[in-house]
Amino acid sequence: MKKQADHNDTLVPMRELEKLTDMTRATINFYIKEGILPAPQKSAKNMAYYDITFIKKLKMIEALKKENYSLSQIKKLINSDSGSLDDFCIQILESVNKLLPYGIEEQPISKDQILELGLNNEIINELVSLKVLESDKLKPTFFKSYSLTICKFIKYFLDLGIPLNQAAEIIYKLKELAALEKNIFVEYIRCSMIEKKLSQEDQKNEVEVCIQNINALLPILHLQFIKQPTENILDSEK
């Protein structure tokens, strides 16, 4: 049975919502409980209805999950003040997430791994001379763990025809941002936790929560900074 909302959107019950989204009742209720989705409209104690916006958000959640976003990131994105995320916005966010993923293995990256990305020895040597890549002092053919992500970023820019020095500038700024964040952690967050006499384990957990929250907001902030200029470029081409 379908019901009409005041704004003429069709409202559907849970059993139909499951069919439309290919999700189980338990999954949908979990998203509601976690605050990722709003509570449904109720016409009776045990009868709830869901509108088209709710359905779109469910499908958006599944799309973001496939791109390896965490639930905390998805919650921020779904409930963002920037408004609904159209397909173009989602594509930008997916690109950002793939190039700068949260959490990478803390293991040295070999030169061969970088070569497999499609970069050649000449580019690698130039990245070293530009101090974009830092080789291991004892093992010159190995680089810091984040180097693989940096090289994916560089390769993406080079494929678009963007000069290497311009791509390097972005890496410099990212490193500056990371250094600034690290100083803030030490000066404010860690000092505050020490004053509260938190255990080492509690301190670690608090910092990890803080990092996760920042990582959830960074893609949104990045999108908001670049979205308007991008729209202007697209408008000028019409």
C-alpha positions as CSV (number, residue, x, y, z in Angstrom):
1,M,0.0,0.0,0.0
2,K,1.3,3.4,-1.0
3,K,0.5,6.7,0.6
4,Q,0.8,10.3,-0.7
5,A,2.8,12.9,1.2
6,D,1.7,16.5,1.5
7,H,4.4,17.5,-1.0
8,N,3.0,14.9,-3.4
9,D,6.0,12.5,-2.9
10,T,5.1,8.9,-2.7
11,L,5.5,7.3,0.7
12,V,6.2,3.5,0.9
13,P,6.1,1.1,3.9
14,M,9.1,-0.9,5.0
15,R,8.3,-4.1,3.1
16,E,8.3,-2.1,-0.2
17,L,11.4,-0.1,0.8
18,E,13.3,-3.4,1.2
19,K,12.3,-4.3,-2.4
20,L,13.2,-0.9,-3.9
21,T,16.6,-0.7,-2.3
22,D,17.5,-4.4,-2.0
23,M,18.3,-3.9,1.7
24,T,17.1,-5.8,4.7
25,R,14.9,-4.3,7.4
26,A,17.7,-4.8,9.9
27,T,20.2,-2.8,7.8
28,I,17.8,0.1,7.3
29,N,16.9,0.3,11.0
30,F,20.7,0.2,11.8
31,Y,21.3,3.3,9.7
32,I,18.4,5.0,11.4
33,K,19.6,4.0,14.9
34,E,23.1,5.3,14.1
35,G,21.7,8.7,13.0
36,I,22.9,8.3,9.4
37,L,19.2,8.4,8.2
38,P,16.3,10.3,9.8
39,A,13.4,8.6,11.6
40,P,10.5,7.7,9.2
41,Q,7.0,9.3,9.1
42,K,4.6,7.3,11.3
43,S,0.8,7.0,10.7
44,A,0.4,4.6,13.6
45,K,2.4,3.0,16.4
46,N,3.7,0.1,14.2
47,M,3.3,1.7,10.7
48,A,6.1,3.8,9.2
49,Y,6.4,5.3,5.7
50,Y,9.5,6.4,3.8
51,D,9.7,9.1,1.1
52,I,11.7,9.4,-2.1
53,T,14.5,11.4,-0.3
54,F,14.9,8.6,2.1
55,I,15.3,6.1,-0.7
56,K,17.9,8.2,-2.5
57,K,19.9,8.5,0.7
58,L,19.9,4.7,1.1
59,K,21.2,4.3,-2.4
60,M,23.8,7.0,-1.8
61,I,25.0,5.1,1.4
62,E,25.5,1.9,-0.6
63,A,27.4,3.9,-3.3
64,L,29.7,5.4,-0.7
65,K,30.2,2.1,1.1
66,K,31.5,0.6,-2.2
67,E,34.1,3.4,-2.3
68,N,35.3,2.3,1.2
69,Y,34.0,5.3,3.1
70,S,33.6,4.6,6.9
71,L,30.2,4.9,8.6
72,S,31.4,8.1,10.3
73,Q,32.4,9.6,7.0
74,I,29.1,8.6,5.4
75,K,27.2,10.1,8.3
76,K,28.9,13.4,7.8
77,L,28.4,13.3,4.0
78,I,24.7,12.3,4.2
79,N,23.9,15.0,6.8
80,S,26.2,17.7,5.3
81,D,25.0,21.3,5.4
82,S,26.2,21.6,1.8
83,G,22.9,20.2,0.6
84,S,22.2,17.1,-1.5
85,L,25.2,15.5,-3.2
86,D,24.6,15.2,-6.9
87,D,26.3,12.7,-9.2
88,F,29.1,15.2,-10.0
89,C,29.8,15.8,-6.3
90,I,29.9,12.1,-5.7
91,Q,32.4,11.6,-8.5
92,I,34.7,14.2,-7.0
93,L,34.5,12.7,-3.5
94,E,35.2,9.2,-4.9
95,S,38.3,10.5,-6.7
96,V,39.5,12.2,-3.5
97,N,38.9,9.1,-1.5
98,K,40.8,6.8,-3.9
99,L,43.8,9.1,-4.2
100,L,44.1,9.9,-0.4
101,P,42.7,6.8,1.4
102,Y,42.4,6.7,5.1
103,G,44.8,4.2,6.7
104,I,47.7,2.7,4.8
105,E,50.2,0.0,5.8
106,E,53.2,1.4,7.6
107,Q,55.7,-0.6,5.4
108,P,58.4,0.7,3.1
109,I,57.5,1.0,-0.6
110,S,59.9,-0.4,-3.1
111,K,60.9,1.3,-6.3
112,D,59.5,-1.6,-8.3
113,Q,56.0,-0.9,-6.7
114,I,56.2,2.7,-8.0
115,L,57.4,1.6,-11.4
116,E,54.3,-0.7,-11.6
117,L,52.1,2.4,-11.4
118,G,53.5,3.6,-14.7
119,L,56.0,6.1,-13.5
120,N,59.6,5.7,-15.0
121,N,63.0,6.1,-13.4
122,E,63.4,9.6,-14.6
123,I,60.2,10.8,-13.0
124,I,61.1,9.0,-9.7
125,N,64.5,10.6,-9.6
126,E,63.0,14.0,-10.2
127,L,60.4,13.4,-7.4
128,V,63.4,12.6,-5.1
129,S,65.2,15.7,-6.2
130,L,62.1,17.8,-5.6
131,K,61.9,16.2,-2.1
132,V,58.4,14.8,-2.9
133,L,59.7,11.3,-2.3
134,E,62.1,10.4,0.5
135,S,64.2,7.3,0.1
136,D,65.5,5.2,3.0
137,K,69.1,6.2,3.9
138,L,70.1,2.5,4.3
139,K,68.0,1.2,1.4
140,P,67.9,3.9,-1.4
141,T,65.5,1.8,-3.5
142,F,62.8,1.9,-0.7
143,F,60.6,4.8,0.3
144,K,58.3,5.8,3.1
145,S,55.0,4.0,3.3
146,Y,52.9,6.9,2.0
147,S,55.0,7.2,-1.1
148,L,52.7,4.8,-3.1
149,T,49.7,7.1,-2.5
150,I,51.8,10.1,-3.5
151,C,52.8,8.5,-6.7
152,K,49.2,7.5,-7.5
153,F,48.4,11.2,-7.0
154,I,51.3,12.3,-9.3
155,K,50.4,9.7,-12.0
156,Y,46.8,10.9,-12.0
157,F,47.9,14.6,-12.5
158,L,50.5,13.7,-15.2
159,D,47.8,11.7,-17.1
160,L,45.7,14.9,-17.1
161,G,48.6,16.8,-18.6
162,I,49.4,18.7,-15.4
163,P,53.1,19.5,-15.0
164,L,55.1,17.6,-12.4
165,N,56.1,20.8,-10.5
166,Q,52.5,21.8,-10.1
167,A,51.6,18.4,-8.7
168,A,54.6,18.6,-6.4
169,E,53.2,21.9,-5.0
170,I,50.1,20.2,-3.9
171,I,52.1,17.5,-2.1
172,Y,54.1,20.2,-0.3
173,K,50.9,21.8,0.9
174,L,49.5,18.5,2.1
175,K,52.7,17.9,4.0
176,E,52.5,21.3,5.6
177,L,48.9,20.6,6.6
178,A,49.9,17.3,8.2
179,A,52.7,19.0,10.1
180,L,50.4,21.7,11.3
181,E,47.8,19.1,12.5
182,K,50.6,17.1,14.2
183,N,51.7,20.2,16.1
184,I,48.1,20.9,17.2
185,F,47.7,17.4,18.5
186,V,50.9,17.7,20.5
187,E,50.3,21.3,21.8
188,Y,46.6,21.0,22.6
189,I,45.1,17.6,22.5
190,R,47.8,15.4,24.0
191,C,48.8,18.0,26.6
192,S,45.1,18.2,27.7
193,M,44.9,14.4,28.0
194,I,48.1,14.3,30.0
195,E,46.7,16.9,32.4
196,K,43.6,14.8,32.8
197,K,45.9,11.8,33.7
198,L,44.5,9.6,31.0
199,S,46.2,6.3,30.4
200,Q,48.3,5.8,27.3
201,E,45.6,3.6,25.8
202,D,42.9,6.2,26.4
203,Q,45.1,8.9,24.9
204,K,45.6,6.8,21.8
205,N,41.9,6.2,21.5
206,E,41.1,9.9,21.9
207,V,43.6,10.9,19.2
208,E,42.3,8.2,16.8
209,V,38.7,9.5,17.3
210,C,39.9,13.0,16.6
211,I,41.8,11.9,13.4
212,Q,38.7,10.0,12.2
213,N,36.5,13.0,12.6
214,I,38.9,15.3,10.8
215,N,39.2,12.7,8.0
216,A,35.4,12.6,7.7
217,L,35.2,16.4,7.3
218,L,38.2,17.0,5.0
219,P,36.6,15.6,1.8
220,I,33.5,17.8,2.4
221,L,35.7,20.9,3.0
222,H,37.8,20.0,-0.1
223,L,34.6,19.7,-2.2
224,Q,33.2,22.9,-1.0
225,F,36.4,24.8,-1.8
226,I,36.6,23.5,-5.4
227,K,32.9,23.1,-6.3
228,Q,32.1,26.7,-7.0
229,P,35.2,27.4,-9.2
230,T,34.5,24.1,-11.1
231,E,30.9,25.1,-11.7
232,N,32.1,28.5,-13.1
233,I,34.5,26.7,-15.5
234,L,31.7,24.4,-16.7
235,D,29.3,27.3,-17.1
236,S,31.8,29.2,-19.2
237,E,32.1,26.3,-21.6
238,K,28.3,26.3,-22.4
